[in-house]
Each structure stands twice: as structure tokens, then as C-alpha cells.
Amino acid sequence: MTVYKLHYSKETLFKLAEKGNHDAMYSIGYRYLEGIGGLPKNSIKAQEWFKKSADAGNHAALVMMKTIPNVAIEKQPVITPIKPVNVETTELTYQTVTPENSYTSGDLTLVLSLVLLLGFIVFRYKLLKNREEKLNHEIRVINQQINTLINQHIKVLSLKYKQTVVYDDYGNIFYDKWLLEVTYFIKHVLAKQPDIKRLLEAEDLIKGYPNRSDIEQRIMDIVQLYEQQTAAVLHPKNRDVELLSPIEFEHYCSDILKTNGWQARVTLASGDQGVDIIAKYDNVNVVFQCKKYTSPIGNKAVQEIIAGKKFVQADIAAVVSNSRYTSSAKQLANVTGVHLLHYSELRQFNQKIYQPKGYLTSKGSV
């Protein structure tokens, strides 16, 4: 992100914001928050621009909104009209000061002490207030750095989340490898910033500053929020298959099955004997091998999924690809009952595995 840099004029930022640039909206909010870049300090306007940026898709703006304290609306003083005094009819009286009404030296000393004490209290208050404002500014800067780096790498983090969060056959979820990935990201990406590195290396927790546990949770929150906000964009109907990596293609096929009533999960990178997806429809267990190729798919894929079917003890085996299959692959699939599918056939595959009378079939599709 470059639009929030101070060398951009405020006029340029407002023009970019009018065009829907959420980074420009974020920068306007930050300038209002700090009173920099030609904009006056105004927490209310800062909150409004951060909300616009967040609504436009900037995840960092969501966190910045939480750091701005609620601004109380000051009540306007009620002005009471003063009744005019009739100078002509007002009688002026004078009081003669007598020695018994005059202040003693002890009274003057007390007053002077109170004045000095009040001055010290005001000075102390201003000193503490300045320290608090400086602390809050440093916290906002560090939070902004953390959020910016997370958002810069959000696509990779999202993919790592999908690859490392494991679901077993009993419905349990395991985050062990994901937490290792988060630790790696903190060490090799976030800690390259001096302020964040100093914070992470501090022996004691610094009040108000995010600690390691806070940062780990923030990464999780932003990744999950990204997943929710991009769910519609990443829907199987809206994705360009040719731009997907092989691993993304596996998740893409799994998503198609899920949107059509299947229970489906992508397996780990190794250890499942050639099985990429394990899925279930009603009581039918199916294993899939996904091949994102530009050339035709041969016998090897069929042989691997046959072994995977036996290893997992599934009812049906299938190979899914964006490409076509060789003649020898079709012959082997016919004999062994393996289904050879184009990814577009996954939406109706639950109908294909049943005969019209409701009997399960394992006959391969060629």
C-alpha cells in the first residue's frame, strides 16, 4: 500500500477515495486521527473514514476503528441573559476595611501554598497526559505496521491456513501446524520491523502494547475475516480454474462438492497414498485425486487412486482434472471402475454414482 504515504496531497487522496480506493480512505482517516498531512485532528472524522475503508475491504481499518476512543459530544453551555442594571437608580455603598477584616501573613502563606500546589497538579497532569498521548501514538503506529504486513501477505496466510488446519475423520480440528506457520510469519516477517522486534523481545509485558498472544490472535482473526469476506468471490462458480495452482485446484474441487451437499476435506500433502480429497455423500465414501495439468492424464493417476481407494477403504474412486485423459487411462478406468471426471462434472456427480433405481454403481465414466 502506498497511498497513505505523506507525500500524497490531501486533494489526491480525496480524489482516489471518491473512486473507491480503500487505501486512500484509510490514509484520510489516519491523517484526521493524527492531525497531519494538511487535515485537522478530528477523531469523529477519522472514525468515519476508517469505517468507509473497512466497508470497501480494508481489514486494517477494522482494527484501527477499535483503537479510537469514543468521542463524547460536549454539551454547549446555556447562556442566561443578564438583567441590565439601572445605573441611575443603583446606590453605591462603600465598606471601610478595618484591621480585623484584613488578611494575616499566615493566610497569605496558605493561599500561596495552595496556588503552588495547584500549579504542580496542573503541571503533573499535563506531563502524564503528554506521556499517555505519546504512548497511544506509538501503540497505533505498531498496530498499523502489524495490520499492514498481515494484509500484504493475506493471500499466502489464507492458503497456509487451508493447508495446515487438519480435520480428522471424527470431526476434530487440529491447529498445530497452523500455529507453527504463524510463529514463522511473526519471526521472519513481522519481527523485521524494529519496533515490533523490540516489543517481541521485551521480557515483561508492556501495558497497552500487543503481546505475542495478541498478535497471533489478530492474524487468526484477520485471516478468518478475509475468508468470510471473499467467500462469494471464491465461490466455485466465480473462479478462473486456469489461474489456480495444483493445491488451489484441490480446494476448488472440494468447495464444489461441499456446495452440492457433500462432506469433503482436502488431505495432507503426503501420507494418503495418492488421495487428495476424501468425501462422503449420504453413506457413500469416495476418494478423489485432482490433476491440474495442461497435458492429457495417463495411467499413473488411475493406478494411484486405485491404491488410495484400497488404503482408505472407500466405496468409489475418481480422478478429477481440467484436462482430457489418454486412451490407456480410459481403458484401465473401465476395467477397475474408476471415474474419470472433468471438474465441471463434480456438481452432478452425486447423481452419477446412483443408478435410476437407487443402487450404488462403481462403474467408471469414460
N, C-alpha and C positions, 0 to 999 in steps of 0.2 A: 504494500500500500504506500502510495507516495502523495496523495492529495492532501494529507493533513500536515505536510511539512510547511514551516513558517514562511518559506519564500513564495508560496502561493498567495496572491492577493485575496482579500475577502470578496471582492467582486467576482473573481474567477471561481471561488468556492461556491458562491450562491448560484452562479450560472450552472455549474456542474450538478449542484443539488437539485435545481429545477428539472434537470434531465434525468433525475432518479439515481444519481451516483451516491450510494450509501456511505462510501468513504468520505466524500465531501460533506455529507450531513454530519458524520461523526466528528470531522475536523471543526465544523462550525460550533457544534456543541462543546467541544473541548476548549475552544477559544473563549466562548462565553463563560465557561466554568472557571478559567484561569484569568480572564480579562486580558488576553493577549491578541496579537495579530490584527489590531485595529477595532476589536469588539470590546464593549464594556463588560465588566464582570457581572453576570446575571445567572444565578442558579436555576431560576424558573425557565429561562430560555434554553439553558444548557440541557435541562431535563427534556424539554420539548423536542430539541434536535436529536438527542440520543434516542428518543422514542421513534422518531421518523427513521433514523438509521437502522434501528433494530427491526422495525416493521419492513424495511427494504431488504433485510437479510444479513445485516452486520451483527455477528454474535458478540463481538467485544462491547458493543453499545449496551447490550443487556446487562453485562456486569458493571459497566460504568454507571448505569442508572441506579444500581443498588448502593453505590458509594456516595451518592449525593444526598445529604440530609434533607428531610422535609423542610421547606421554607415556610415559616409561619407568616401569615399576612398581618402586617402591623395595623392596628386599629388607628384611625385618624382621630386626633384629639377633637373634642367637641368645644367649639368656641362659644362662650357665653357672652352675649353683649353686655358691656359695662354701662351702667346707668350714668348719664352725664351729671357732672357736679355743677350746681349753680354757684359760680364764684362770688357773685354779688351778695348772696344770702348766706354764704358759708362763714361761720365765725371761726377765726383763727385763735387758738389758745397756745400759750407758751408755758412750759414747765421748767422751773428752775432746778438745775441739778445740784443736789446737796451732797456733801461728803458721804452721807450714809447710803446714797444710791450709786456711788461710783464703784468701778471695779478695783479690786485689790491686786497686788502683784502676784498673789497665788492664783487668782482667777485667770490672769493673763498667761501665766505659765501653763495652766491646764489647757487653755484654748490653743496655745502654741503646740503643745504636745499632741493634742487631737488632730490639729492640722497636719503635723508631720506624720502621724500615724496613718491618716487618710491618704496622704501623698505616697507613703510607702506601699499601702494596699493597692492603690491605683497602679503604681509602677510594677508591682509584683504581678498584678492581674494582666497587664499588657505584655509583660515578659512571658508569662505562661501561655497567653493567647497566641503570641507570635510563634512560640515553640510548637503549639498544637497545630497551627496553620501550616508550619513547615513540615511537621510530621505527616499531616494529612496529604500534603502535596507529594511528598516522597512516596507514600503508600499508593497514591493514584498513579504516579509515574511507573512504579514497579508493576502494579496490576495491569496497566496499559501495555507494558512490554510483554508480560506473560500472555495476555489475551491476543496481542498481535502475532506473536510467534505461534501460538496454538492455531490461530486462524490461517496463518500462512501454510501450515502443514496439515490442515484439517482433512484433506482428502486421503493423505497417506495414513493418518491416525485412524480414520474411519475404516480403511481397508485392513489395517493391522488389527483393529477391534474385531472385525468379522473373522479374520484368520485365526486369532488366538483364543477367543472365547469359545469354550468347548461345551457341547451339550451331550450327555451320555444317554444311553437307552432308557434310563429310568427317569428322565426329565430333570436331572440335576445340572446346574450351570457351574462351570469352573473358570475362574478369572486368573489363575496362577500365571499363565504365560502373558496375559494382557498386562498384568502388574509389572512383569519384567520389562515389557515393551515401554511402559510408562516411565519406569526408572531409567531406561536407556535414553528416552527422549529428554528427560529432565537433565541428565548428566551431559549429554552430547549436543543439546540444542539450547535449552533454557540457561544452563549454567555458563554458557559462553558470554552472557551479558554480565559485566562486573557487579552490578547492583544485585542481581538475582543470585550470583555465585556467593557474594558476601552474606546474603541472607541465609542461604542454604548451609553455609559453613559455620554460622553462629552457634555457639554451644548452648546458649539459653534462648528461649522463645522471646522475641521482641513483641511487646504488646501492640496490637493493631496491624502488624505485618502478617502476610500469609506465610504459614509454615509449610513444610513438605507435604503433610497430610492434606492441607487445604489445596495445594497446587494439584496433587493427584486427583482429588475430588473434582476440581474445576475442569481438568482435562476430560474426565469421565462425563461431566455434565454437558460440556460444550460438544463433545463427540455425539452423545445421545440426542442433544438438541438438533445437531446437524442431520442426524439420521431421520428425525421426525420431520424436519422442515423440507428435506429433499426426498421424502418418501414418494411424493407424487411424480417428481422428475425422474426418479429411479425406477418407477413402475415398469414392469416388463414391456408394456405397450409403447413406452416412450423412449426406449434406449436404442442406440445405434450399435448393433452387435459387432460390426466390423471394427469398431474402435475399442472393444473390450480386450483385456489381457486374458490369458487362459484361466487364471484364478477368478477374475471377474466374471468370466463366462460360466464357471461353475455356480457362482452365487446367482447369476442371472437365471439359469435353468432352475435352480432351487426356488427362486422367487416365483417363477411361472407356476410351478407345482403348488406352492402354497396358496397363490391367488385362485387356484382351481380346486381347492378342498383337500389337498394332500398335507400330510405331516412329513416335512422334509428337512434334512440337515446336511450341510457340507461336511465331509470327513476331514481329518487331519491330513497334512501334506504327505504323510507316509504311514505305513502300518496297517492299511486296509486292503492290501492285495489288489490294487487297481480300481477300487471303488471310490468314486468321487462324491456321490450322493447316495444316502440311504433314505428311502421314502416309504410311506405307508398310506394306502387308500382303503378305507374300511378295514378288512383283515388281511389285505394283500400286501406283502412285503416285496419291494422292488429295489434293485441296485442299479445305478447308472454310472457309466463312465462318460465324461464330457471331453470332446475333442474339438478345440478351436484351431482348425487348420485351413490352409489355402489349397492344399493338395488333397486328393482322394484318400479316404480312410481304408486301410488294409486289414489283413487277417489278425495282426497283432492286437488290435483293440478288442476284437471279438474274443480272442483267446484269453486276454486278461480279465474281461468281465465274466467269462465262464468260471475262471478260478475264483474271482471275487464273489460270485453268487454262491459257490460251494462253501467258501470261507465264512461268509455271513449267514449262510443257510436261508437265503431269500427264496421267494416263490418265482420271481421273474427277473431277468437281466436285460438291460438295454444299453445301447451306445447312442449318444446324442452328439450331433455335430452341426456346424454351419456349412459343411462341405458334403460332397457325394461319397459313395462307397464303391470300392472296386468289386469286380465280378466275383473274385475268390472270397471276399469278405461276405458277400451276399449268400454264396453257396454254403459257407461254414455256418452262417447265422440260420439258414433254413434248416440245416441238419440239427443244430443244437438248440433251436428255439429262442435265439437271442433276437430282440427287436432292434432294428437299425432305424433311427429316427433323425429327422431334421428338427431343429429346436422349435420350429413353428408347430410341429405335431404334438408337443407336450400339453397344449391346452385341452386337447380331446383324448389324451392318452388313457385317462380313467375309463372312457367308454370303450376304448380299443382292447383293453385287457379282459373284457367280458364278452361272451357270446350273447346273441339276442335272447336266449332263454335264461341267461344269468349264470352260465357255467364259466369258470375261470379258464383262460387259454394262455398257453405259453408259446404259441406258435409265433415265430419270428416274422417281422414285417420286412418285406423286400420290395 
